[in-house]
Amino acid sequence: MTTYKEIFGKSVKVLSTDPTDAEAAGQIWYNSTSGTFKSIVAGGAWSSGSPLSTGRSEQSGSAFPTSNITAGLIAGGAPNPVTNTTEEYNGSGWSSGGNLNTARANLDGGGTSSAATLAGGYVPGASPTQQLVSESYNGTAWTNLPNINQNRQLVTGVGTASSTLIFGGFIPAQTGVTEEWNGSAWTVGGALGTARFKMGGTGTQTAGLAFGGASYPIVSSTEEYDGSSWTAGGALNTARENSGGSGIQTSALAFGGDTPTNTAVTENYDGSSWTTNSATLATARGRSGSGGSSSSALITGNYASQSTATEEYNFSTSVTTGAAWASGNAMNTSRRYIAGMGTQTAGLFASGYTTAKSAAAESYDGSSFTSVPSLGTARYSAASAGTQTTGLVFGGLNTTPTTRGETEEYNGSSWSEQSDLNTPRGELGGLGIQTAALAFGGSLPTSTGATEEYDGSSWTTSPNSLNTARKGTIGGSGTQTAGLAFGGYTGTARSAATESYNGTAWTAVSSLNTARSGVAPAIAGTQTAALAAGGYSTAVTAATELYDGTSWVTQPNLGTARLLGGGAGTSSAAMIAGGGTPGNTAASEEFTAATTALNIETLTTS
């Protein structure tokens, strides 16, 4: 009998702990601690991704690369009744892009987040409702291109920005017309063998793939395009319309769609036949944006609910666990307008509003809240900086309301009064540490942009104020010389404004996707890695966003929408405690960033 060593050139190792190096993939070892043989194997799975800022459906235009999902684009679609908004994906979350020139649904095309072409679509009330419009995207703005030859909606598109293929659609009957974009004009190519619409598709202009769709009835047939004509390929195992698609002609995925009810089924195509994949979507859905490769794919939105939800597919030797919020234990005192500081496993939360101003303070150890000595001055809507054992609370309001300037330091056992702010105020933002903090914005009661720096004993007014004066409890992250301020209320509208501070002056940077006040920041974050959660937009929101130093991108929503909660932690390990839903709550939630781990399986003889 051939031995393992003779096949692989290596012996079976005996290890007390499993390896963490992906180079061990495919090898077998004996874990002496568990008494089992193990190996790292590749597998496919769907996991939750960061949500869209705007929920949508109706085959909204999508354009993704055919490799790893690190740069995606989605534009247009329903709701209300159609939208022109665009969102870009960077592998972590979604951020706002330039608006389409023509708001519409049921369009499609090809490309990436920096170079895409989309065509066709549906505009309610237009004559005809099916569109001839095509547009190109350069990563910033959309530009109108020459019209396509056949007006249509529910079209399918693949390829790149300069070499796009669109096929099928509804005109108002199903069509098999295929068109090719060469960067300057649309020309008619070979027609589909089966005229249809609501198809899944992927590939390139010279090696395209079309599958499923409605003819009627819903069909399972697949066709392959060679740059001039379509030929029959292997049939889907599950006939469907409105499915997602990713990959290339010889290695593709089909997922989701309608049968006619929503399905979660995923199938793999090898260039000749489809095989049902054991990985299924967590949420059955159709008429969604999609793209990627056969090993890394993304699906967004859902016709049934115009959902913001996204899912990511990965086939690798690693298992991805998506970022998520999880419920934590409750605070001892329900309240809102809380000042939070510290980390996810060593937090401090002080002041707030119950039915009156509060001086209560509580510490958090990663598991439970414990009451600690109260502040010397009861207040709400104060700002904070520092850690659990070197905390700082400053400013705030009382129940009149009257602005407060009191500053208090916490040493892990008691609070001590320090020099007041030069400009008493509430609803302000704060950041930094106990000996080098920053106070900015707030209510006088009118909005202010005033900024002050604290050196551990006194406050000094900065000659430079925020560019956008605001109140409404502003988010803050970073240090006194590298800080970030975001959100708030100008006095007339919720703000999405974000500004960076370099120790001297404020500079406007990319805005939040969701304008809001009462946001809870991960106070221990940095200027280039900040997290904003909850707040009030047009209503109390659960929206969470991550700032990466360049732009804000969406992250998984809070389990419970809330405003004016206390925030603590970093951009990858944060928490929010208390707040208003809009009524006072004591509930807390903890955020954990996405993680990957080797897919280690125990080997059995069965």
Secondary structure, 3 states (H helix, E strand, C coil): CCCHHHHHCCCCEEECCCCCCHHHECCEEEECCCCEEEEECCEEEEEEECCCCCCCECCCEEECCCCCCCCEEEECCECCCCCCCEEEECCCCEEECCCCCCCCECCEEEEECCEEEEECCECCCCCCCEECCEEEECCCCEEEECCCCCCEECCEEEECCCCEEEECCECCCECCCEEEECCCCEEECCCCCCCCECCEEEECCCCEEEECCECCCECCCEEEECCCCEEEECCCCCCCECCEEEEECCEEEEECCECCCECCCEEEECCCCEEECCCCCCCCCCCCEEEECCCEEEEECCCCCCCCCEEEEEEECEEEECCEEEEECCCCCCEECCEEEECCCCEEEEEEECCCEEEEEEEECCCCEEEECCCCCCEECCEEEECCCCEEEECCECCCCCECCCEEEECCCCEEEECCCCCCCECCEEEEECCEEEEECCECCCEECCEEEECCCCEEECCCCCCCCEECCCEEEEECCEEEEECCECCCCECCCEEEECCCCEEEECCCCCCCECCEECCCCECCEEEEECCECCCECCCEEEECCCCEEEECCCCCCCECCEEEECCCEEEEECCECCCEECCEEEEECCEEEECEEECCCC
